[in-house]
Amino acid sequence: VALPSLEEMVLSNMGNLKTIWHSQFAGESFCKLKLMEVKFCKSLRTIFPHNMFARFLKLESLIVGACRSLEEIFDLQEVNSEETHSGAATQLRELHVFHLPKLTKLWNKDPQGKLIFRNLVVVRIFDCQSLKNIFPTSIARSLLRLETLSIKDCGSVEEIVANDGRGNDAATKFIFPSLTFLRLRDLPDLTTFYSGMHILECPELRKLEVNHVDVFTSEYIQEGQLDFPAQEPLFWFEKAKRRMTEVEYDSETSMSEENEAEEEEENVGGDPSGGTDASRKPATAHRASMECRSCEC
């Protein structure tokens, strides 16, 4: 079967589907695919095997939800430079991941420059209870266009960026020059952004929304940026602010109409339970204008 012009593909309610891709395709099949949505495929364990990435560099939007056996999105274990044209940049702009109880990693290995995800603009992750971290180090350092990062109800997430374990004495620098909105909600195991010496800069951050996350301190080390070790708070703040216009934090953060709309977007395709959490009681969120020293706000 040849599908050289296919731009959108939706797979839903395919309970016996164990793998999406055949090992061989005709000609230019799937090379123009821009949107892919996978939902309620209970037997799938991975979305993209290592030998398929070269075909999907033009993919712009990926939505994966309610696949109860899925363990990873991108299998990079055997990626090599010949298959991926080393340094190839994907066009992926939006990544939406939700209701994946066995998902442990989005990327199961750091591509270390063999694949670059520098075009990501929106990353939303919701209800992935086995997930330990979000980005490998090299991918996090390439996210120069990321504008929205939302991570919610992922009870096992311990850090945002996985430590590559190289033991470099120098601080690793993470710069997110386009990030304007960061949401960290219901992440009880989150203890650090990156478990090693690092510098975090988010010069355009406008809104930070957190609850059930210990991220705040009123101290800072130096003007403009921070070097801080593992086990320190995620963010360092000094009162007074110009660019960060809103900070929400509480044990139960209330949601504005805008946030509720965003939640609906994250549950693309519907909640299999067909309902909402009626037991969660809204509470008044604390808002404050603050300066994020670690983000050079």
ChimeraX attribute file (.defattr): number of C-alpha atoms within 10 A of each C-alpha:
attribute: neighborCount
match mode: 1-to-1
recipient: residues
	/A:1	7
	/A:2	11
	/A:3	15
	/A:4	14
	/A:5	12
	/A:6	14
	/A:7	16
	/A:8	14
	/A:9	13
	/A:10	10
	/A:11	14
	/A:12	16
	/A:13	13
	/A:14	15
	/A:15	13
	/A:16	10
	/A:17	14
	/A:18	16
	/A:19	14
	/A:20	14
	/A:21	12
	/A:22	7
	/A:23	8
	/A:24	9
	/A:25	13
	/A:26	10
	/A:27	11
	/A:28	12
	/A:29	17
	/A:30	23
	/A:31	19
	/A:32	18
	/A:33	21
	/A:34	20
	/A:35	18
	/A:36	16
	/A:37	17
	/A:38	22
	/A:39	22
	/A:40	20
	/A:41	23
	/A:42	20
	/A:43	16
	/A:44	21
	/A:45	20
	/A:46	19
	/A:47	20
	/A:48	18
	/A:49	19
	/A:50	16
	/A:51	17
	/A:52	20
	/A:53	22
	/A:54	17
	/A:55	17
	/A:56	18
	/A:57	22
	/A:58	20
	/A:59	22
	/A:60	19
	/A:61	19
	/A:62	19
	/A:63	20
	/A:64	24
	/A:65	30
	/A:66	25
	/A:67	26
	/A:68	19
	/A:69	17
	/A:70	23
	/A:71	23
	/A:72	22
	/A:73	20
	/A:74	18
	/A:75	22
	/A:76	20
	/A:77	13
	/A:78	12
	/A:79	19
	/A:80	15
	/A:81	14
	/A:82	9
	/A:83	15
	/A:84	19
	/A:85	13
	/A:86	16
	/A:87	14
	/A:88	16
	/A:89	18
	/A:90	19
	/A:91	18
	/A:92	22
	/A:93	20
	/A:94	19
	/A:95	18
	/A:96	20
	/A:97	24
	/A:98	26
	/A:99	23
	/A:100	26
	/A:101	19
	/A:102	17
	/A:103	24
	/A:104	21
	/A:105	22
	/A:106	20
	/A:107	20
	/A:108	16
	/A:109	18
	/A:110	17
	/A:111	23
	/A:112	13
	/A:113	15
	/A:114	19
	/A:115	24
	/A:116	23
	/A:117	24
	/A:118	19
	/A:119	18
	/A:120	23
	/A:121	19
	/A:122	19
	/A:123	19
	/A:124	20
	/A:125	23
	/A:126	21
	/A:127	20
	/A:128	26
	/A:129	20
	/A:130	17
	/A:131	23
	/A:132	22
	/A:133	22
	/A:134	21
	/A:135	20
	/A:136	21
	/A:137	22
	/A:138	20
	/A:139	20
	/A:140	21
	/A:141	18
	/A:142	18
	/A:143	21
	/A:144	18
	/A:145	17
	/A:146	22
	/A:147	19
	/A:148	19
	/A:149	18
	/A:150	20
	/A:151	23
	/A:152	21
	/A:153	19
	/A:154	27
	/A:155	18
	/A:156	17
	/A:157	24
	/A:158	21
	/A:159	21
	/A:160	22
	/A:161	21
	/A:162	22
	/A:163	17
	/A:164	15
	/A:165	9
	/A:166	6
	/A:167	9
	/A:168	10
	/A:169	8
	/A:170	10
	/A:171	15
	/A:172	17
	/A:173	15
	/A:174	21
	/A:175	18
	/A:176	21
	/A:177	17
	/A:178	17
	/A:179	23
	/A:180	19
	/A:181	19
	/A:182	18
	/A:183	19
	/A:184	21
	/A:185	23
	/A:186	22
	/A:187	22
	/A:188	16
	/A:189	16
	/A:190	22
	/A:191	20
	/A:192	22
	/A:193	22
	/A:194	25
	/A:195	20
	/A:196	23
	/A:197	17
	/A:198	17
	/A:199	18
	/A:200	23
	/A:201	21
	/A:202	20
	/A:203	21
	/A:204	18
	/A:205	24
	/A:206	17
	/A:207	18
	/A:208	19
	/A:209	20
	/A:210	24
	/A:211	21
	/A:212	18
	/A:213	20
	/A:214	18
	/A:215	19
	/A:216	16
	/A:217	13
	/A:218	13
	/A:219	12
	/A:220	18
	/A:221	12
	/A:222	10
	/A:223	9
	/A:224	14
	/A:225	19
	/A:226	23
	/A:227	17
	/A:228	22
	/A:229	15
	/A:230	14
	/A:231	12
	/A:232	17
	/A:233	16
	/A:234	21
	/A:235	21
	/A:236	22
	/A:237	19
	/A:238	16
	/A:239	12
	/A:240	12
	/A:241	16
	/A:242	11
	/A:243	18
	/A:244	22
	/A:245	15
	/A:246	17
	/A:247	18
	/A:248	19
	/A:249	23
	/A:250	17
	/A:251	15
	/A:252	18
	/A:253	20
	/A:254	18
	/A:255	16
	/A:256	10
	/A:257	9
	/A:258	8
	/A:259	13
	/A:260	12
	/A:261	11
	/A:262	13
	/A:263	16
	/A:264	12
	/A:265	13
	/A:266	21
	/A:267	19
	/A:268	16
	/A:269	17
	/A:270	14
	/A:271	14
	/A:272	11
	/A:273	6
	/A:274	6
	/A:275	8
	/A:276	8
	/A:277	6
	/A:278	6
	/A:279	6
	/A:280	8
	/A:281	9
	/A:282	10
	/A:283	12
	/A:284	13
	/A:285	19
	/A:286	14
	/A:287	14
	/A:288	15
	/A:289	17
	/A:290	20
	/A:291	20
	/A:292	28
	/A:293	26
	/A:294	25
	/A:295	24
	/A:296	17
	/A:297	20
